Amino acid sequence: MPYIGTKTTVAITPEKEAVLKEKMARALEAIPGKSEDWLMCEFADNCRLWFAGKNDAPAAFVQVKILGKAHKEAYDRMTGAVCGVLSEELGIPADRIYITYSEYTDWGWNGSNF
């Protein structure tokens, strides 16, 4: 039940979105037991993000939410992978990307909770 929400200051074409979704799913595999099978992705492009008091360069904010817990090392690996994806695919420097991780014990789906 992972969710990855990505806000960027740059435009994302439908074709690029499909590539990003595939690569984010691969990055998610850094967290044991998580895969694309239950992944929900959201992409919001052309956002007005201010980073370090400026909005003159590409930037991104990524939220990763999972059911359960993961170790810091898994998050470290995923952060590296996500920064690589956004840098490679959208030209966003790693030092202009924030990523947050949230763990949940309750997650609803299909009229009930896991």
N, C-alpha and C positions, 0 to 999 in steps of 0.2 A: 504494500500500500504506500509506495513512495510517491511524492509529489515534488516536482522541480518547477519552480516559477522563475522566469528570467525576464528582467526588464533591461532594455538597452536604449542607448541614445541614438543608435543607428537603425536604418531601415532593414527589414528582413523580408526577402521575397518568399513566396510559398515554396519554391524549390530549396532555398537556403534553410527554411524552417524544417523541412523534411530531413535535411542533412544534420542540422543541429539536434533534432529529436533522436536520431540514430546515435550520434556521438555522445549525447547526454546519457542515453541508456547504457552505453558502454562505460562511461565514467561512473555511473551508479554501481556497477559491478564491483567497485572498490569496497563497497559495504557488503560484508558477507550476508548471503541470503536474499539480497535485493537484485531484482532483474526487471527487464522491460515488461514482463508478464502482467504486472499490476501497476505499472508506471503511468502517472498522469503528468503531462507537461503543459505548461502555459508559456507563451511568448508574447511579450508586449514590446513593440518596437517604437522608435521615435519618441521615447519618454524624455521628459525634461529633468534630467538628473544633474544635480550640482555635486561636484566632488572636490574637496579641499577648497571650497569657496568659489570654484569656477565651473563653467559649463562649456568650455572651449575645446574639449577633446572627448573622444569616445569613452564611455563608461558603462558599467553594468552592475546590477544588483541581482543576486541569485538567492532564492530561498529553497532549501531542501528540507522536506518534512518526511519523517518515516514513522512507521508503527514499530515500536520496540526501541532497542538501544544499539549503539555501535561504539567501537573503541575509537579513541582519538587518532590512532594510526590510520584507520579506514577513512576518517574525515580528511586527514592530511593528504592521503593519496587521491581522494576525490577532488579536493581543492586544486591540486596540481593538474589533474585531468581536465576539470572544468575551465580553469584559466587557459590551458592549452587550446581547448576547443574554441573558446570565445576569441582568443588571440588569432588563431589560425583562420577561422571562418569569418570573423567580423572585424578583425584588425583592432581589437580592444586590448590595450596593454594590460598585463597581469596586475600591475600596480594601480590600475583604475577599476578593479573588480572587487566587490565585497560579496562574500558568501556567508549565509547563516545556516545553521543546522538546528532543527527542532525535533525532539523525540516525543512520541505520544503513546500512552497506554490504552487509549480508547480511540477507535476509528470506525465510523459507520459506513456501511455499504449495503445496497440491495434491501433496505428496510430493516436492517438489524446492525449490531455491532460485533466486531471481532473480539 
